[in-house]
Amino acid sequence: MRLPKGHVEPGESHRQAALREVREEAGLLEVEVLADLGHQTVEFDWRDVHHVRCEHYYLMMARNPTSSGEPEAQFRPRWLRWGEALDEVTFDAEREWIRRARSAWEKHGERV
């Protein structure tokens, strides 16, 4: 399991790109950014090419989960509790962003 992510399109801010990617990958139409969780630089080799990218993460809330579109065909969105997400996410680095999101969520006074 992975968190939604993608590339910033020309003219988009990181925040706008994050909202667009969640619409595309999760099919959620009414999403609000609650907090900027920060960013990290990631380096990896894939298909004999070295990649360096900067990833930005945000805590978001679906304002109206029933008002959703269709996610892109290759994605199967799942809603998980915090502990389940930590257990099921594929990469350790993404677990850290889930922990940060939970902390930011709790600071907002909303518990899940």
N, CA, C and O atoms as a GROMACS GRO file, in nm:
protein
  448
    1MET      N    1   0.084  -0.117   0.000
    1MET     CA    2   0.000   0.000   0.000
    1MET      C    3   0.089   0.124   0.000
    1MET      O    4   0.193   0.128   0.066
    2ARG      N    5   0.048   0.225  -0.074
    2ARG     CA    6   0.122   0.350  -0.084
    2ARG      C    7   0.030   0.468  -0.058
    2ARG      O    8  -0.092   0.458  -0.071
    3LEU      N    9   0.092   0.580  -0.021
    3LEU     CA   10   0.017   0.705  -0.007
    3LEU      C   11   0.004   0.768  -0.146
    3LEU      O   12   0.089   0.747  -0.232
    4PRO      N   13  -0.102   0.846  -0.169
    4PRO     CA   14  -0.115   0.914  -0.299
    4PRO      C   15   0.001   1.010  -0.320
    4PRO      O   16   0.043   1.080  -0.228
    5LYS      N   17   0.052   1.014  -0.442
    5LYS     CA   18   0.157   1.109  -0.474
    5LYS      C   19   0.170   1.121  -0.625
    5LYS      O   20   0.115   1.041  -0.700
    6GLY      N   21   0.241   1.224  -0.666
    6GLY     CA   22   0.261   1.244  -0.809
    6GLY      C   23   0.346   1.366  -0.834
    6GLY      O   24   0.408   1.420  -0.742
    7HIS      N   25   0.348   1.409  -0.958
    7HIS     CA   26   0.433   1.520  -1.000
    7HIS      C   27   0.356   1.652  -1.001
    7HIS      O   28   0.234   1.655  -1.018
    8VAL      N   29   0.430   1.758  -0.980
    8VAL     CA   30   0.372   1.892  -0.988
    8VAL      C   31   0.364   1.932  -1.135
    8VAL      O   32   0.464   1.926  -1.207
    9GLU      N   33   0.246   1.972  -1.179
    9GLU     CA   34   0.225   2.016  -1.317
    9GLU      C   35   0.269   2.162  -1.330
    9GLU      O   36   0.270   2.235  -1.231
   10PRO      N   37   0.304   2.205  -1.452
   10PRO     CA   38   0.341   2.346  -1.472
   10PRO      C   39   0.232   2.440  -1.420
   10PRO      O   40   0.114   2.423  -1.451
   11GLY      N   41   0.273   2.540  -1.342
   11GLY     CA   42   0.180   2.638  -1.288
   11GLY      C   43   0.115   2.599  -1.157
   11GLY      O   44   0.042   2.680  -1.099
   12GLU      N   45   0.138   2.477  -1.109
   12GLU     CA   46   0.078   2.431  -0.984
   12GLU      C   47   0.174   2.454  -0.867
   12GLU      O   48   0.296   2.450  -0.884
   13SER      N   49   0.118   2.478  -0.750
   13SER     CA   50   0.196   2.475  -0.627
   13SER      C   51   0.202   2.330  -0.579
   13SER      O   52   0.129   2.245  -0.630
   14HIS      N   53   0.287   2.302  -0.482
   14HIS     CA   54   0.292   2.167  -0.425
   14HIS      C   55   0.158   2.130  -0.363
   14HIS      O   56   0.112   2.017  -0.376
   15ARG      N   57   0.096   2.225  -0.296
   15ARG     CA   58  -0.034   2.203  -0.232
   15ARG      C   59  -0.141   2.171  -0.338
   15ARG      O   60  -0.218   2.077  -0.321
   16GLN      N   61  -0.145   2.247  -0.446
   16GLN     CA   62  -0.242   2.222  -0.553
   16GLN      C   63  -0.219   2.085  -0.616
   16GLN      O   64  -0.315   2.014  -0.647
   17ALA      N   65  -0.094   2.049  -0.635
   17ALA     CA   66  -0.063   1.917  -0.692
   17ALA      C   67  -0.110   1.806  -0.599
   17ALA      O   68  -0.165   1.706  -0.645
   18ALA      N   69  -0.089   1.824  -0.468
   18ALA     CA   70  -0.133   1.722  -0.372
   18ALA      C   71  -0.285   1.703  -0.377
   18ALA      O   72  -0.334   1.591  -0.376
   19LEU      N   73  -0.357   1.813  -0.382
   19LEU     CA   74  -0.504   1.805  -0.390
   19LEU      C   75  -0.548   1.736  -0.520
   19LEU      O   76  -0.638   1.652  -0.518
   20ARG      N   77  -0.485   1.770  -0.630
   20ARG     CA   78  -0.518   1.708  -0.759
   20ARG      C   79  -0.489   1.558  -0.755
   20ARG      O   80  -0.571   1.478  -0.801
   21GLU      N   81  -0.373   1.520  -0.700
   21GLU     CA   82  -0.337   1.378  -0.696
   21GLU      C   83  -0.436   1.298  -0.612
   21GLU      O   84  -0.470   1.185  -0.647
   22VAL      N   85  -0.482   1.355  -0.501
   22VAL     CA   86  -0.581   1.286  -0.418
   22VAL      C   87  -0.713   1.272  -0.493
   22VAL      O   88  -0.780   1.169  -0.484
   23ARG      N   89  -0.751   1.377  -0.568
   23ARG     CA   90  -0.873   1.366  -0.651
   23ARG      C   91  -0.856   1.253  -0.753
   23ARG      O   92  -0.947   1.172  -0.771
   24GLU      N   93  -0.741   1.249  -0.820
   24GLU     CA   94  -0.720   1.149  -0.925
   24GLU      C   95  -0.706   1.007  -0.869
   24GLU      O   96  -0.764   0.913  -0.924
   25GLU      N   97  -0.630   0.992  -0.761
   25GLU     CA   98  -0.598   0.859  -0.711
   25GLU      C   99  -0.702   0.802  -0.614
   25GLU      O  100  -0.722   0.681  -0.609
   26ALA      N  101  -0.768   0.890  -0.538
   26ALA     CA  102  -0.868   0.842  -0.442
   26ALA      C  103  -1.011   0.872  -0.488
   26ALA      O  104  -1.107   0.817  -0.433
   27GLY      N  105  -1.025   0.959  -0.587
   27GLY     CA  106  -1.158   0.993  -0.636
   27GLY      C  107  -1.232   1.091  -0.546
   27GLY      O  108  -1.352   1.111  -0.564
   28LEU      N  109  -1.163   1.152  -0.450
   28LEU     CA  110  -1.228   1.246  -0.358
   28LEU      C  111  -1.235   1.385  -0.419
   28LEU      O  112  -1.133   1.439  -0.463
   29LEU      N  113  -1.353   1.443  -0.422
   29LEU     CA  114  -1.373   1.572  -0.488
   29LEU      C  115  -1.365   1.689  -0.392
   29LEU      O  116  -1.322   1.797  -0.430
   30GLU      N  117  -1.407   1.669  -0.267
   30GLU     CA  118  -1.410   1.778  -0.168
   30GLU      C  119  -1.308   1.747  -0.058
   30GLU      O  120  -1.341   1.685   0.043
   31VAL      N  121  -1.184   1.792  -0.080
   31VAL     CA  122  -1.075   1.765   0.013
   31VAL      C  123  -1.016   1.898   0.060
   31VAL      O  124  -0.997   1.990  -0.019
   32GLU      N  125  -0.987   1.905   0.190
   32GLU     CA  126  -0.929   2.025   0.248
   32GLU      C  127  -0.794   1.991   0.309
   32GLU      O  128  -0.779   1.889   0.376
   33VAL      N  129  -0.694   2.077   0.287
   33VAL     CA  130  -0.564   2.060   0.352
   33VAL      C  131  -0.574   2.115   0.493
   33VAL      O  132  -0.608   2.232   0.512
   34LEU      N  133  -0.544   2.033   0.593
   34LEU     CA  134  -0.546   2.074   0.732
   34LEU      C  135  -0.409   2.119   0.780
   34LEU      O  136  -0.398   2.208   0.864
   35ALA      N  137  -0.302   2.057   0.727
   35ALA     CA  138  -0.168   2.090   0.773
   35ALA      C  139  -0.064   2.051   0.669
   35ALA      O  140  -0.078   1.951   0.600
   36ASP      N  141   0.039   2.131   0.660
   36ASP     CA  142   0.158   2.099   0.581
   36ASP      C  143   0.248   2.018   0.672
   36ASP      O  144   0.292   2.069   0.775
   37LEU      N  145   0.276   1.894   0.637
   37LEU     CA  146   0.356   1.806   0.722
   37LEU      C  147   0.506   1.817   0.696
   37LEU      O  148   0.586   1.764   0.772
   38GLY      N  149   0.544   1.886   0.589
   38GLY     CA  150   0.686   1.901   0.558
   38GLY      C  151   0.722   1.830   0.429
   38GLY      O  152   0.636   1.788   0.352
   39HIS      N  153   0.853   1.819   0.407
   39HIS     CA  154   0.901   1.754   0.285
   39HIS      C  155   1.030   1.677   0.313
   39HIS      O  156   1.095   1.695   0.416
   40GLN      N  157   1.064   1.591   0.219
   40GLN     CA  158   1.188   1.515   0.227
   40GLN      C  159   1.246   1.496   0.088
   40GLN      O  160   1.173   1.495  -0.011
   41THR      N  161   1.376   1.482   0.081
   41THR     CA  162   1.443   1.449  -0.045
   41THR      C  163   1.467   1.300  -0.046
   41THR      O  164   1.520   1.243   0.049
   42VAL      N  165   1.428   1.236  -0.154
   42VAL     CA  166   1.440   1.092  -0.168
   42VAL      C  167   1.531   1.062  -0.287
   42VAL      O  168   1.515   1.122  -0.394
   43GLU      N  169   1.625   0.971  -0.268
   43GLU     CA  170   1.713   0.928  -0.377
   43GLU      C  171   1.700   0.777  -0.392
   43GLU      O  172   1.697   0.704  -0.293
   44PHE      N  173   1.691   0.731  -0.516
   44PHE     CA  174   1.682   0.587  -0.541
   44PHE      C  175   1.726   0.558  -0.684
   44PHE      O  176   1.725   0.646  -0.770
   45ASP      N  177   1.764   0.433  -0.707
   45ASP     CA  178   1.800   0.387  -0.841
   45ASP      C  179   1.689   0.298  -0.893
   45ASP      O  180   1.640   0.209  -0.822
   46TRP      N  181   1.648   0.323  -1.016
   46TRP     CA  182   1.543   0.242  -1.079
   46TRP      C  183   1.573   0.233  -1.227
   46TRP      O  184   1.592   0.334  -1.295
   47ARG      N  185   1.577   0.110  -1.275
   47ARG     CA  186   1.607   0.083  -1.417
   47ARG      C  187   1.737   0.152  -1.460
   47ARG      O  188   1.743   0.219  -1.563
   48ASP      N  189   1.838   0.133  -1.379
   48ASP     CA  190   1.973   0.185  -1.405
   48ASP      C  191   1.981   0.337  -1.414
   48ASP      O  192   2.073   0.391  -1.474
   49VAL      N  193   1.884   0.405  -1.354
   49VAL     CA  194   1.886   0.552  -1.350
   49VAL      C  195   1.877   0.597  -1.204
   49VAL      O  196   1.795   0.545  -1.128
   50HIS      N  197   1.961   0.693  -1.166
   50HIS     CA  198   1.956   0.748  -1.031
   50HIS      C  199   1.855   0.862  -1.029
   50HIS      O  200   1.863   0.954  -1.110
   51HIS      N  201   1.759   0.856  -0.936
   51HIS     CA  202   1.654   0.956  -0.925
   51HIS      C  203   1.669   1.032  -0.793
   51HIS      O  204   1.702   0.973  -0.690
   52VAL      N  205   1.646   1.162  -0.798
   52VAL     CA  206   1.641   1.246  -0.678
   52VAL      C  207   1.512   1.326  -0.688
   52VAL      O  208   1.488   1.394  -0.789
   53ARG      N  209   1.429   1.320  -0.585
   53ARG     CA  210   1.306   1.397  -0.588
   53ARG      C  211   1.274   1.452  -0.450
   53ARG      O  212   1.314   1.396  -0.348
   54CYS      N  213   1.204   1.561  -0.449
   54CYS     CA  214   1.158   1.623  -0.325
   54CYS      C  215   1.010   1.593  -0.312
   54CYS      O  216   0.930   1.625  -0.400
   55GLU      N  217   0.972   1.531  -0.201
   55GLU     CA  218   0.833   1.494  -0.176
   55GLU      C  219   0.776   1.582  -0.066
   55GLU      O  220   0.838   1.599   0.039
   56HIS      N  221   0.658   1.638  -0.090
   56HIS     CA  222   0.587   1.720   0.008
   56HIS      C  223   0.465   1.642   0.055
   56HIS      O  224   0.397   1.576  -0.024
   57TYR      N  225   0.437   1.651   0.185
   57TYR     CA  226   0.325   1.576   0.243
   57TYR      C  227   0.230   1.670   0.316
   57TYR      O  228   0.272   1.769   0.378
   58TYR      N  229   0.100   1.638   0.308
   58TYR     CA  230  -0.004   1.720   0.370
   58TYR      C  231  -0.104   1.630   0.440
   58TYR      O  232  -0.132   1.518   0.396
   59LEU      N  233  -0.157   1.679   0.551
   59LEU     CA  234  -0.270   1.615   0.617
   59LEU      C  235  -0.395   1.673   0.552
   59LEU      O  236  -0.412   1.794   0.546
   60MET      N  237  -0.482   1.585   0.504
   60MET     CA  238  -0.604   1.629   0.437
   60MET      C  239  -0.726   1.563   0.500
   60MET      O  240  -0.717   1.460   0.566
   61MET      N  241  -0.839   1.627   0.477
   61MET     CA  242  -0.965   1.572   0.525
   61MET      C  243  -1.066   1.575   0.411
   61MET      O  244  -1.078   1.674   0.339
   62ALA      N  245  -1.137   1.465   0.396
   62ALA     CA  246  -1.246   1.459   0.299
   62ALA      C  247  -1.367   1.526   0.364
   62ALA      O  248  -1.424   1.474   0.459
   63ARG      N  249  -1.405   1.642   0.313
   63ARG     CA  250  -1.518   1.716   0.370
   63ARG      C  251  -1.650   1.646   0.343
   63ARG      O  252  -1.741   1.652   0.426
   64ASN      N  253  -1.660   1.580   0.230
   64ASN     CA  254  -1.783   1.509   0.196
   64ASN      C  255  -1.744   1.378   0.127
   64ASN      O  256  -1.744   1.372   0.004
   65PRO      N  257  -1.712   1.273   0.205
   65PRO     CA  258  -1.666   1.148   0.145
   65PRO      C  259  -1.766   1.084   0.049
   65PRO      O  260  -1.728   1.005  -0.037
   66THR      N  261  -1.895   1.118   0.063
   66THR     CA  262  -1.995   1.060  -0.028
   66THR      C  263  -1.996   1.131  -0.162
   66THR      O  264  -2.051   1.079  -0.259
   67SER      N  265  -1.936   1.250  -0.168
   67SER     CA  266  -1.927   1.324  -0.294
   67SER      C  267  -1.793   1.290  -0.358
   67SER      O  268  -1.696   1.365  -0.347
   68SER      N  269  -1.790   1.177  -0.425
   68SER     CA  270  -1.664   1.135  -0.484
   68SER      C  271  -1.682   1.095  -0.628
   68SER      O  272  -1.790   1.056  -0.672
   69GLY      N  273  -1.572   1.107  -0.699
   69GLY     CA  274  -1.567   1.064  -0.838
   69GLY      C  275  -1.504   0.927  -0.844
   69GLY      O  276  -1.489   0.859  -0.742
   70GLU      N  277  -1.467   0.888  -0.961
   70GLU     CA  278  -1.401   0.759  -0.980
   70GLU      C  279  -1.250   0.779  -0.977
   70GLU      O  280  -1.198   0.865  -1.048
   71PRO      N  281  -1.178   0.701  -0.894
   71PRO     CA  282  -1.032   0.708  -0.899
   71PRO      C  283  -0.983   0.651  -1.032
   71PRO      O  284  -1.054   0.573  -1.097
   72GLU      N  285  -0.863   0.690  -1.071
   72GLU     CA  286  -0.804   0.633  -1.192
   72GLU      C  287  -0.801   0.481  -1.178
   72GLU      O  288  -0.789   0.429  -1.067
   73ALA      N  289  -0.811   0.411  -1.289
   73ALA     CA  290  -0.831   0.266  -1.291
   73ALA      C  291  -0.726   0.187  -1.214
   73ALA      O  292  -0.759   0.083  -1.155
   74GLN      N  293  -0.601   0.232  -1.212
   74GLN     CA  294  -0.496   0.153  -1.147
   74GLN      C  295  -0.494   0.167  -0.995
   74GLN      O  296  -0.416   0.100  -0.928
   75PHE      N  297  -0.581   0.255  -0.938
   75PHE     CA  298  -0.582   0.278  -0.794
   75PHE      C  299  -0.705   0.217  -0.729
   75PHE      O  300  -0.815   0.221  -0.784
   76ARG      N  301  -0.684   0.161  -0.610
   76ARG     CA  302  -0.794   0.107  -0.529
   76ARG      C  303  -0.782   0.170  -0.390
   76ARG      O  304  -0.717   0.113  -0.302
   77PRO      N  305  -0.844   0.286  -0.370
   77PRO     CA  306  -0.833   0.354  -0.240
   77PRO      C  307  -0.890   0.271  -0.126
   77PRO      O  308  -0.988   0.198  -0.143
   78ARG      N  309  -0.826   0.283  -0.010
   78ARG     CA  310  -0.872   0.215   0.111
   78ARG      C  311  -0.864   0.313   0.227
   78ARG      O  312  -0.770   0.391   0.237
   79TRP      N  313  -0.964   0.308   0.314
   79TRP     CA  314  -0.964   0.388   0.436
   79TRP      C  315  -0.923   0.298   0.550
   79TRP      O  316  -0.984   0.193   0.572
   80LEU      N  317  -0.820   0.339   0.624
   80LEU     CA  318  -0.769   0.259   0.734
   80LEU      C  319  -0.756   0.344   0.860
   80LEU      O  320  -0.739   0.465   0.852
   81ARG      N  321  -0.764   0.280   0.974
   81ARG     CA  322  -0.735   0.348   1.100
   81ARG      C  323  -0.584   0.370   1.106
   81ARG      O  324  -0.508   0.307   1.032
   82TRP      N  325  -0.541   0.460   1.195
   82TRP     CA  326  -0.399   0.496   1.203
   82TRP      C  327  -0.311   0.372   1.216
   82TRP      O  328  -0.215   0.357   1.140
   83GLY      N  329  -0.341   0.285   1.310
   83GLY     CA  330  -0.258   0.165   1.333
   83GLY      C  331  -0.256   0.072   1.214
   83GLY      O  332  -0.151   0.017   1.180
   84GLU      N  333  -0.371   0.056   1.150
   84GLU     CA  334  -0.377  -0.029   1.031
   84GLU      C  335  -0.291   0.028   0.919
   84GLU      O  336  -0.221  -0.045   0.850
   85ALA      N  337  -0.296   0.161   0.902
   85ALA     CA  338  -0.215   0.225   0.798
   85ALA      C  339  -0.067   0.203   0.825
   85ALA      O  340   0.009   0.174   0.733
   86LEU      N  341  -0.025   0.217   0.951
   86LEU     CA  342   0.116   0.195   0.985
   86LEU      C  343   0.157   0.052   0.956
   86LEU      O  344   0.270   0.028   0.912
   87ASP      N  345   0.068  -0.044   0.978
   87ASP     CA  346   0.098  -0.185   0.951
   87ASP      C  347   0.103  -0.216   0.802
   87ASP      O  348   0.181  -0.301   0.759
   88GLU      N  349   0.020  -0.150   0.725
   88GLU     CA  350   0.002  -0.191   0.585
   88GLU      C  351   0.080  -0.110   0.482
   88GLU      O  352   0.097  -0.155   0.369
   89VAL      N  353   0.127   0.010   0.518
   89VAL     CA  354   0.200   0.090   0.420
   89VAL      C  355   0.330   0.017   0.384
   89VAL      O  356   0.392  -0.047   0.468
   90THR      N  357   0.369   0.027   0.259
   90THR     CA  358   0.480  -0.051   0.206
   90THR      C  359   0.617  -0.004   0.253
   90THR      O  360   0.703  -0.086   0.283
   91PHE      N  361   0.639   0.127   0.259
   91PHE     CA  362   0.773   0.180   0.285
   91PHE      C  363   0.783   0.247   0.422
   91PHE      O  364   0.692   0.317   0.466
   92ASP      N  365   0.896   0.222   0.491
   92ASP     CA  366   0.920   0.281   0.623
   92ASP      C  367   0.910   0.433   0.620
   92ASP      O  368   0.854   0.492   0.713
   93ALA      N  369   0.962   0.497   0.517
   93ALA     CA  370   0.959   0.644   0.509
   93ALA      C  371   0.815   0.694   0.511
   93ALA      O  372   0.787   0.799   0.570
   94GLU      N  373   0.723   0.623   0.449
   94GLU     CA  374   0.584   0.665   0.447
   94GLU      C  375   0.519   0.645   0.585
   94GLU      O  376   0.424   0.716   0.619
   95ARG      N  377   0.568   0.548   0.663
   95ARG     CA  378   0.517   0.530   0.799
   95ARG      C  379   0.543   0.656   0.882
   95ARG      O  380   0.459   0.696   0.963
   96GLU      N  381   0.659   0.717   0.863
   96GLU     CA  382   0.689   0.839   0.936
   96GLU      C  383   0.589   0.949   0.903
   96GLU      O  384   0.548   1.024   0.991
   97TRP      N  385   0.548   0.960   0.777
   97TRP     CA  386   0.451   1.063   0.738
   97TRP      C  387   0.314   1.033   0.797
   97TRP      O  388   0.239   1.125   0.828
   98ILE      N  389   0.281   0.906   0.812
   98ILE     CA  390   0.155   0.869   0.878
   98ILE      C  391   0.161   0.909   1.025
   98ILE      O  392   0.063   0.962   1.078
   99ARG      N  393   0.274   0.885   1.090
   99ARG     CA  394   0.288   0.927   1.231
   99ARG      C  395   0.276   1.079   1.243
   99ARG      O  396   0.211   1.128   1.335
  100ARG      N  397   0.339   1.152   1.152
  100ARG     CA  398   0.329   1.299   1.156
  100ARG      C  399   0.186   1.345   1.131
  100ARG      O  400   0.138   1.439   1.194
  101ALA      N  401   0.118   1.279   1.039
  101ALA     CA  402  -0.022   1.314   1.010
  101ALA      C  403  -0.109   1.291   1.133
  101ALA      O  404  -0.194   1.374   1.166
  102ARG      N  405  -0.088   1.180   1.201
  102ARG     CA  406  -0.168   1.150   1.320
  102ARG      C  407  -0.143   1.256   1.428
  102ARG      O  408  -0.238   1.301   1.493
  103SER      N  409  -0.019   1.294   1.448
  103SER     CA  410   0.014   1.396   1.547
  103SER      C  411  -0.053   1.529   1.512
  103SER      O  412  -0.108   1.595   1.600
  104ALA      N  413  -0.048   1.568   1.386
  104ALA     CA  414  -0.112   1.692   1.342
  104ALA      C  415  -0.263   1.683   1.360
  104ALA      O  416  -0.326   1.781   1.401
  105TRP      N  417  -0.321   1.567   1.330
  105TRP     CA  418  -0.465   1.545   1.346
  105TRP      C  419  -0.505   1.562   1.492
  105TRP      O  420  -0.606   1.627   1.522
  106GLU      N  421  -0.426   1.505   1.582
  106GLU     CA  422  -0.457   1.513   1.724
  106GLU      C  423  -0.443   1.657   1.775
  106GLU      O  424  -0.516   1.697   1.866
  107LYS      N  425  -0.352   1.734   1.719
  107LYS     CA  426  -0.338   1.876   1.756
  107LYS      C  427  -0.460   1.955   1.713
  107LYS      O  428  -0.493   2.057   1.774
  108HIS      N  429  -0.528   1.910   1.609
  108HIS     CA  430  -0.652   1.975   1.565
  108HIS      C  431  -0.770   1.940   1.655
  108HIS      O  432  -0.880   1.992   1.638
  109GLY      N  433  -0.744   1.850   1.752
  109GLY     CA  434  -0.850   1.815   1.846
  109GLY      C  435  -0.948   1.713   1.794
  109GLY      O  436  -1.054   1.694   1.852
  110GLU      N  437  -0.912   1.646   1.684
  110GLU     CA  438  -1.002   1.546   1.628
  110GLU      C  439  -0.932   1.411   1.637
  110GLU      O  440  -0.819   1.396   1.590
  111ARG      N  441  -0.997   1.317   1.695
  111ARG     CA  442  -0.938   1.184   1.713
  111ARG      C  443  -1.006   1.082   1.623
  111ARG      O  444  -1.128   1.084   1.604
  112VAL      N  445  -0.924   0.994   1.568
  112VAL     CA  446  -0.977   0.886   1.484
  112VAL      C  447  -0.935   0.754   1.544
  112VAL      O  448  -0.969   0.649   1.490
   0.00000   0.00000   0.00000
